[in-house]
Amino acid sequence: MSFRHRYGFDLEWERMESLVKAMPDTVEHFQRTINTFLDMLAEADDREQNGGDPHGLQ
């Protein structure tokens, strides 16, 4: 069985240019957000491992 993907339209650089050029900023923001979330999970795990409330409410 073969798989073929074909766009039913042509990509227009003029319409895509600003989105493509903004991509590094978008990726950087995504990485910061994910890292903040992972840090928060690690802190909750540390609190739970030490017998505390994983939500930090105690």
Backbone as a printed PyTorch tensor [residue, N CA C, xyz], in Angstrom:
tensor([[[ 0.8460, -1.1680,  0.0000],
         [ 0.0000,  0.0000,  0.0000],
         [ 0.8970,  1.2390,  0.0000]],

        [[ 0.6200,  2.1520, -0.8860],
         [ 1.4180,  3.3720, -0.9270],
         [ 0.5850,  4.5510, -0.4350]],

        [[ 1.2910,  5.5400,  0.0360],
         [ 0.6250,  6.7310,  0.5440],
         [ 1.1700,  7.9310, -0.2050]],

        [[ 0.2840,  8.7350, -0.6730],
         [ 0.6990,  9.9410, -1.3850],
         [-0.0800, 11.1260, -0.8170]],

        [[ 0.6420, 12.1790, -0.5440],
         [-0.0150, 13.3880, -0.0630],
         [ 0.2140, 14.4780, -1.0960]],

        [[-0.8390, 15.1180, -1.4780],
         [-0.7320, 16.1800, -2.4670],
         [-1.5890, 17.3430, -2.0090]],

        [[-0.9820, 18.5170, -1.9730],
         [-1.7460, 19.7080, -1.6460],
         [-2.6660, 20.0410, -2.8160]],

        [[-3.8740, 20.4630, -2.4960],
         [-4.8080, 20.8600, -3.5390],
         [-4.6680, 22.3300, -3.8800]],

        [[-3.5900, 22.9570, -3.4240],
         [-3.3840, 24.3800, -3.6650],
         [-1.8930, 24.6660, -3.6270]],

        [[-1.5280, 25.7830, -4.1720],
         [-0.1270, 26.2060, -4.1450],
         [ 0.0900, 27.0980, -2.9300]],

        [[ 1.2110, 26.9000, -2.2680],
         [ 1.5610, 27.7390, -1.1310],
         [ 2.1090, 29.0650, -1.6680]],

        [[ 1.6290, 30.1690, -1.1040],
         [ 2.0440, 31.4880, -1.5620],
         [ 2.9390, 32.1390, -0.5080]],

        [[ 4.2030, 32.3460, -0.8800],
         [ 5.1780, 32.8860,  0.0510],
         [ 4.7250, 34.2260,  0.6350]],

        [[ 4.1370, 35.0670, -0.1610],
         [ 3.7040, 36.3830,  0.3110],
         [ 2.7340, 36.2510,  1.4910]],

        [[ 1.9000, 35.2430,  1.4800],
         [ 0.9310, 35.0430,  2.5570],
         [ 1.5650, 34.3480,  3.7650]],

        [[ 2.6110, 33.5890,  3.5280],
         [ 3.2380, 32.7970,  4.5910],
         [ 4.4300, 33.4970,  5.2370]],

        [[ 5.0080, 34.4490,  4.5590],
         [ 6.2850, 35.0270,  4.9810],
         [ 6.2720, 35.5110,  6.4300]],

        [[ 5.2860, 36.2920,  6.8300],
         [ 5.2800, 36.8290,  8.2000],
         [ 5.1430, 35.7150,  9.2310]],

        [[ 4.3920, 34.6690,  8.8990],
         [ 4.2320, 33.5480,  9.8230],
         [ 5.5390, 32.7700,  9.9760]],

        [[ 6.2060, 32.5380,  8.8740],
         [ 7.4700, 31.7950,  8.9080],
         [ 8.5330, 32.5930,  9.6620]],

        [[ 8.5700, 33.8930,  9.4220],
         [ 9.5800, 34.7270, 10.0930],
         [ 9.3090, 34.8540, 11.5810]],

        [[ 8.0670, 34.7080, 12.0110],
         [ 7.7300, 34.7710, 13.4350],
         [ 7.9720, 33.4420, 14.1450]],

        [[ 8.2760, 32.4110, 13.4090],
         [ 8.4210, 31.0790, 13.9820],
         [ 9.4770, 30.9950, 15.0870]],

        [[10.6640, 31.5910, 14.9500],
         [11.6450, 31.4960, 16.0440],
         [11.0980, 32.0500, 17.3630]],

        [[10.3750, 33.1650, 17.3070],
         [ 9.7870, 33.7280, 18.5240],
         [ 8.7440, 32.7780, 19.1020]],

        [[ 7.9690, 32.1760, 18.2270],
         [ 6.9340, 31.2400, 18.6710],
         [ 7.5570, 30.0230, 19.3310]],

        [[ 8.6030, 29.4790, 18.7420],
         [ 9.2890, 28.3130, 19.3010],
         [ 9.9160, 28.6660, 20.6420]],

        [[10.5330, 29.8420, 20.7420],
         [11.1460, 30.2620, 22.0010],
         [10.0890, 30.3940, 23.1000]],

        [[ 8.9630, 30.9940, 22.7800],
         [ 7.8770, 31.1360, 23.7590],
         [ 7.3580, 29.7650, 24.1910]],

        [[ 7.2020, 28.8570, 23.2360],
         [ 6.7490, 27.5000, 23.5410],
         [ 7.7360, 26.8070, 24.4770]],

        [[ 9.0220, 26.9190, 24.1900],
         [10.0390, 26.2760, 25.0280],
         [10.0180, 26.8380, 26.4440]],

        [[ 9.8990, 28.1680, 26.5820],
         [ 9.8350, 28.7730, 27.9160],
         [ 8.6110, 28.2790, 28.6740]],

        [[ 7.4750, 28.2130, 27.9900],
         [ 6.2400, 27.7780, 28.6260],
         [ 6.3370, 26.3250, 29.0680]],

        [[ 6.8470, 25.4540, 28.2170],
         [ 7.0000, 24.0360, 28.5520],
         [ 7.9800, 23.8720, 29.7070]],

        [[ 9.0970, 24.6060, 29.6780],
         [10.0750, 24.4970, 30.7610],
         [ 9.4980, 24.9670, 32.0860]],

        [[ 8.6930, 26.0200, 32.0730],
         [ 8.0350, 26.4810, 33.2930],
         [ 7.1040, 25.4040, 33.8350]],

        [[ 6.3510, 24.7850, 32.9410],
         [ 5.4390, 23.7130, 33.3370],
         [ 6.2060, 22.5250, 33.9160]],

        [[ 7.2950, 22.1240, 33.2560],
         [ 8.0940, 21.0000, 33.7490],
         [ 8.7210, 21.3180, 35.1020]],

        [[ 9.1820, 22.5600, 35.3000],
         [ 9.7140, 22.9690, 36.5960],
         [ 8.6460, 22.8700, 37.6780]],

        [[ 7.4320, 23.2870, 37.3380],
         [ 6.3250, 23.2210, 38.2870],
         [ 6.0190, 21.7700, 38.6600]],

        [[ 6.0470, 20.8700, 37.6770],
         [ 5.8260, 19.4510, 37.9680],
         [ 6.9310, 18.8850, 38.8580]],

        [[ 8.1710, 19.2620, 38.5760],
         [ 9.2970, 18.7780, 39.3750],
         [ 9.1940, 19.2780, 40.8180]],

        [[ 8.7950, 20.5340, 40.9920],
         [ 8.6330, 21.0750, 42.3460],
         [ 7.5140, 20.3520, 43.0940]],

        [[ 6.4150, 20.0640, 42.4180],
         [ 5.3100, 19.3390, 43.0520],
         [ 5.7600, 17.9340, 43.4340]],

        [[ 6.5410, 17.3040, 42.5760],
         [ 7.0500, 15.9600, 42.8700],
         [ 7.9890, 16.0070, 44.0700]],

        [[ 8.8560, 17.0090, 44.1180],
         [ 9.7730, 17.1560, 45.2580],
         [ 8.9970, 17.3200, 46.5610]],

        [[ 7.9650, 18.1590, 46.5260],
         [ 7.1560, 18.3590, 47.7320],
         [ 6.4780, 17.0550, 48.1530]],

        [[ 5.9490, 16.3160, 47.1880],
         [ 5.2600, 15.0610, 47.5040],
         [ 6.2500, 14.0250, 48.0340]],

        [[ 7.4430, 13.9610, 47.4520],
         [ 8.4660, 13.0130, 47.8930],
         [ 8.9170, 13.3170, 49.3170]],

        [[ 8.8430, 14.5650, 49.7010],
         [ 9.2620, 14.9860, 51.0470],
         [ 8.0980, 14.9950, 52.0280]],

        [[ 6.9920, 14.3760, 51.6560],
         [ 5.8580, 14.2450, 52.5480],
         [ 4.9490, 15.4540, 52.6160]],

        [[ 5.1560, 16.3970, 51.7400],
         [ 4.3160, 17.5950, 51.7420],
         [ 3.1730, 17.4930, 50.7510]],

        [[ 2.3920, 18.5250, 50.7260],
         [ 1.2830, 18.6230, 49.7820],
         [ 1.8400, 18.9310, 48.3990]],

        [[ 1.5370, 18.1120, 47.3920],
         [ 2.0830, 18.3610, 46.0490],
         [ 1.5750, 19.6650, 45.4410]],

        [[ 0.4860, 20.2140, 46.0170],
         [-0.0590, 21.4670, 45.5010],
         [ 0.5470, 22.6690, 46.2120]],

        [[ 1.3410, 22.4260, 47.2220],
         [ 1.9780, 23.5020, 47.9690],
         [ 1.0060, 24.2640, 48.8490]],

        [[-0.0810, 23.6070, 49.2760],
         [-1.1030, 24.2960, 50.0580],
         [-0.9000, 24.1570, 51.5520]],

        [[ 0.0480, 23.3480, 51.9860],
         [ 0.2740, 23.1830, 53.4250],
         [ 1.3400, 24.1150, 53.9060]]])
